[in-house]
Amino acid sequence: MKIPLIPCKLLKFLFITLLFLPVVSRADDKTLTCATNLAETLKDVPYGSKKDQIDCDRFVAKVVECRLNHPLSNDVRQAILMSYNWDSNTVETLAKEGTDPRIGGVQYALTRVSNEGKTISPADAKPGDLLQYWMPHTNGVWFGHSAVIVSMKGTRATILSASETLKKIGIGPDPINLSGNNRHVFIVRLGD
């Protein structure tokens, strides 16, 4: 069988075209698998901060442990849980300002405390990324939430987390807009 030769100009064109095509990021299937498996395992655990309950930060910590395949150090766990003995006024002030890196929760933990993750901009977020965000309620009081991104459409993320609204672990009913002036968004991606 004779293999046809491809003209040199065509090969050069194909090489240059492939070289400059935008790189499309794939989902982090390992993190998504950990998150969905944990959501199934913990589906009957109610939302809360007591020992027999689960909140958003503790769910994300469990996802990170699963994904990294090792227990978290006390420092990393403290950073994910943002366990700094802050009172509610301090949390409110820090959330509004958005300048203390510790309010980045899981992002701070995995990029500054353990160096096991990479900071991701909202425009580059993809499924499997871990998220900590802060924004005001309609009454102006700021609140925070951490989650795993399960899908993206533009800058809107559908998230999986332990949720006070759902009273359990589940996918949030409304996608979260990752960009805007009235929010602080911290995203981290785990690497191999």
Contacts in CASP RR format, 6 or more apart in sequence:
PFRMAT RR
TARGET T0000
AUTHOR 0000-0000-0000
METHOD contacts of the structure
MODEL  1
MKIPLIPCKLLKFLFITLLFLPVVSRADDKTLTCATNLAETLKDVPYGSK
KDQIDCDRFVAKVVECRLNHPLSNDVRQAILMSYNWDSNTVETLAKEGTD
PRIGGVQYALTRVSNEGKTISPADAKPGDLLQYWMPHTNGVWFGHSAVIV
SMKGTRATILSASETLKKIGIGPDPINLSGNNRHVFIVRLGD
25 124 0 8 1.000
25 126 0 8 1.000
26 126 0 8 1.000
27 126 0 8 1.000
27 127 0 8 1.000
27 128 0 8 1.000
28 126 0 8 1.000
28 127 0 8 1.000
28 128 0 8 1.000
28 129 0 8 1.000
28 189 0 8 1.000
28 190 0 8 1.000
28 191 0 8 1.000
29 128 0 8 1.000
30 67 0 8 1.000
30 190 0 8 1.000
31 63 0 8 1.000
31 67 0 8 1.000
31 128 0 8 1.000
31 129 0 8 1.000
31 130 0 8 1.000
31 148 0 8 1.000
31 190 0 8 1.000
32 127 0 8 1.000
32 128 0 8 1.000
32 148 0 8 1.000
32 150 0 8 1.000
34 63 0 8 1.000
34 66 0 8 1.000
34 67 0 8 1.000
35 63 0 8 1.000
35 128 0 8 1.000
35 148 0 8 1.000
35 150 0 8 1.000
35 160 0 8 1.000
36 160 0 8 1.000
37 66 0 8 1.000
38 59 0 8 1.000
38 62 0 8 1.000
38 63 0 8 1.000
38 66 0 8 1.000
38 169 0 8 1.000
39 160 0 8 1.000
39 169 0 8 1.000
39 170 0 8 1.000
42 54 0 8 1.000
42 59 0 8 1.000
42 62 0 8 1.000
42 162 0 8 1.000
42 169 0 8 1.000
43 168 0 8 1.000
43 169 0 8 1.000
44 168 0 8 1.000
45 52 0 8 1.000
45 53 0 8 1.000
45 54 0 8 1.000
45 168 0 8 1.000
45 169 0 8 1.000
46 52 0 8 1.000
46 53 0 8 1.000
46 54 0 8 1.000
46 167 0 8 1.000
46 168 0 8 1.000
47 53 0 8 1.000
47 54 0 8 1.000
47 55 0 8 1.000
47 162 0 8 1.000
47 163 0 8 1.000
47 164 0 8 1.000
47 166 0 8 1.000
47 167 0 8 1.000
47 168 0 8 1.000
47 169 0 8 1.000
48 54 0 8 1.000
48 55 0 8 1.000
48 162 0 8 1.000
48 164 0 8 1.000
49 55 0 8 1.000
49 58 0 8 1.000
54 62 0 8 1.000
54 162 0 8 1.000
54 169 0 8 1.000
55 162 0 8 1.000
55 164 0 8 1.000
56 145 0 8 1.000
56 146 0 8 1.000
56 147 0 8 1.000
56 161 0 8 1.000
56 162 0 8 1.000
56 163 0 8 1.000
57 80 0 8 1.000
57 81 0 8 1.000
57 82 0 8 1.000
57 105 0 8 1.000
57 106 0 8 1.000
57 146 0 8 1.000
58 81 0 8 1.000
58 162 0 8 1.000
59 146 0 8 1.000
59 161 0 8 1.000
59 162 0 8 1.000
59 169 0 8 1.000
60 80 0 8 1.000
60 106 0 8 1.000
60 130 0 8 1.000
60 132 0 8 1.000
60 146 0 8 1.000
60 147 0 8 1.000
60 148 0 8 1.000
60 161 0 8 1.000
61 72 0 8 1.000
61 77 0 8 1.000
61 80 0 8 1.000
61 81 0 8 1.000
61 106 0 8 1.000
63 130 0 8 1.000
63 148 0 8 1.000
64 72 0 8 1.000
64 76 0 8 1.000
64 80 0 8 1.000
64 106 0 8 1.000
64 109 0 8 1.000
64 110 0 8 1.000
64 130 0 8 1.000
64 190 0 8 1.000
65 71 0 8 1.000
65 72 0 8 1.000
67 190 0 8 1.000
68 116 0 8 1.000
68 190 0 8 1.000
72 80 0 8 1.000
73 113 0 8 1.000
73 114 0 8 1.000
75 113 0 8 1.000
75 114 0 8 1.000
76 109 0 8 1.000
76 110 0 8 1.000
76 113 0 8 1.000
76 114 0 8 1.000
77 83 0 8 1.000
77 109 0 8 1.000
78 84 0 8 1.000
79 102 0 8 1.000
79 105 0 8 1.000
79 106 0 8 1.000
79 108 0 8 1.000
79 109 0 8 1.000
79 112 0 8 1.000
79 113 0 8 1.000
80 105 0 8 1.000
80 106 0 8 1.000
80 109 0 8 1.000
80 146 0 8 1.000
81 105 0 8 1.000
82 102 0 8 1.000
82 103 0 8 1.000
82 104 0 8 1.000
82 105 0 8 1.000
84 102 0 8 1.000
86 94 0 8 1.000
91 142 0 8 1.000
92 141 0 8 1.000
92 142 0 8 1.000
94 100 0 8 1.000
94 102 0 8 1.000
94 103 0 8 1.000
95 103 0 8 1.000
95 134 0 8 1.000
95 142 0 8 1.000
95 143 0 8 1.000
95 144 0 8 1.000
95 184 0 8 1.000
96 142 0 8 1.000
98 134 0 8 1.000
98 184 0 8 1.000
101 108 0 8 1.000
101 112 0 8 1.000
102 108 0 8 1.000
103 132 0 8 1.000
103 134 0 8 1.000
103 184 0 8 1.000
103 186 0 8 1.000
104 132 0 8 1.000
104 184 0 8 1.000
104 186 0 8 1.000
105 132 0 8 1.000
105 146 0 8 1.000
105 186 0 8 1.000
106 130 0 8 1.000
106 131 0 8 1.000
106 132 0 8 1.000
106 146 0 8 1.000
106 186 0 8 1.000
106 188 0 8 1.000
107 119 0 8 1.000
107 130 0 8 1.000
107 132 0 8 1.000
107 186 0 8 1.000
107 187 0 8 1.000
107 188 0 8 1.000
108 186 0 8 1.000
110 116 0 8 1.000
110 117 0 8 1.000
110 130 0 8 1.000
110 188 0 8 1.000
110 190 0 8 1.000
111 117 0 8 1.000
111 118 0 8 1.000
111 119 0 8 1.000
111 188 0 8 1.000
116 190 0 8 1.000
116 191 0 8 1.000
117 188 0 8 1.000
117 189 0 8 1.000
117 190 0 8 1.000
117 191 0 8 1.000
118 188 0 8 1.000
118 189 0 8 1.000
118 191 0 8 1.000
119 186 0 8 1.000
119 187 0 8 1.000
119 188 0 8 1.000
120 126 0 8 1.000
120 129 0 8 1.000
120 187 0 8 1.000
120 188 0 8 1.000
120 189 0 8 1.000
121 187 0 8 1.000
122 155 0 8 1.000
122 178 0 8 1.000
122 179 0 8 1.000
122 185 0 8 1.000
122 187 0 8 1.000
123 155 0 8 1.000
123 179 0 8 1.000
125 131 0 8 1.000
125 149 0 8 1.000
125 152 0 8 1.000
125 155 0 8 1.000
125 157 0 8 1.000
125 178 0 8 1.000
125 187 0 8 1.000
126 149 0 8 1.000
126 152 0 8 1.000
126 189 0 8 1.000
127 149 0 8 1.000
127 150 0 8 1.000
127 151 0 8 1.000
127 152 0 8 1.000
128 148 0 8 1.000
128 149 0 8 1.000
128 150 0 8 1.000
128 189 0 8 1.000
129 148 0 8 1.000
129 149 0 8 1.000
129 187 0 8 1.000
129 188 0 8 1.000
129 189 0 8 1.000
130 146 0 8 1.000
130 147 0 8 1.000
130 148 0 8 1.000
130 149 0 8 1.000
130 187 0 8 1.000
130 188 0 8 1.000
130 189 0 8 1.000
130 190 0 8 1.000
131 146 0 8 1.000
131 147 0 8 1.000
131 148 0 8 1.000
131 149 0 8 1.000
131 157 0 8 1.000
131 159 0 8 1.000
131 176 0 8 1.000
131 178 0 8 1.000
131 185 0 8 1.000
131 186 0 8 1.000
131 187 0 8 1.000
132 144 0 8 1.000
132 145 0 8 1.000
132 146 0 8 1.000
132 185 0 8 1.000
132 186 0 8 1.000
132 187 0 8 1.000
133 144 0 8 1.000
133 145 0 8 1.000
133 146 0 8 1.000
133 176 0 8 1.000
133 178 0 8 1.000
133 183 0 8 1.000
133 184 0 8 1.000
133 185 0 8 1.000
133 186 0 8 1.000
134 142 0 8 1.000
134 143 0 8 1.000
134 144 0 8 1.000
134 183 0 8 1.000
134 184 0 8 1.000
135 142 0 8 1.000
135 143 0 8 1.000
135 144 0 8 1.000
135 182 0 8 1.000
135 183 0 8 1.000
135 184 0 8 1.000
136 142 0 8 1.000
136 143 0 8 1.000
136 182 0 8 1.000
137 143 0 8 1.000
145 161 0 8 1.000
145 163 0 8 1.000
146 161 0 8 1.000
147 159 0 8 1.000
147 160 0 8 1.000
147 161 0 8 1.000
148 159 0 8 1.000
148 160 0 8 1.000
148 161 0 8 1.000
149 157 0 8 1.000
149 158 0 8 1.000
149 159 0 8 1.000
149 187 0 8 1.000
150 158 0 8 1.000
150 159 0 8 1.000
150 160 0 8 1.000
150 171 0 8 1.000
151 157 0 8 1.000
151 158 0 8 1.000
152 158 0 8 1.000
153 175 0 8 1.000
155 177 0 8 1.000
155 178 0 8 1.000
155 179 0 8 1.000
156 175 0 8 1.000
156 176 0 8 1.000
156 177 0 8 1.000
156 178 0 8 1.000
157 175 0 8 1.000
157 176 0 8 1.000
157 178 0 8 1.000
158 171 0 8 1.000
158 172 0 8 1.000
158 175 0 8 1.000
159 171 0 8 1.000
159 172 0 8 1.000
159 175 0 8 1.000
159 176 0 8 1.000
160 169 0 8 1.000
160 170 0 8 1.000
160 171 0 8 1.000
160 172 0 8 1.000
161 169 0 8 1.000
161 170 0 8 1.000
161 172 0 8 1.000
162 168 0 8 1.000
162 169 0 8 1.000
162 170 0 8 1.000
163 169 0 8 1.000
163 170 0 8 1.000
163 172 0 8 1.000
165 172 0 8 1.000
165 173 0 8 1.000
166 172 0 8 1.000
166 173 0 8 1.000
177 183 0 8 1.000
178 185 0 8 1.000
178 187 0 8 1.000
179 185 0 8 1.000
END
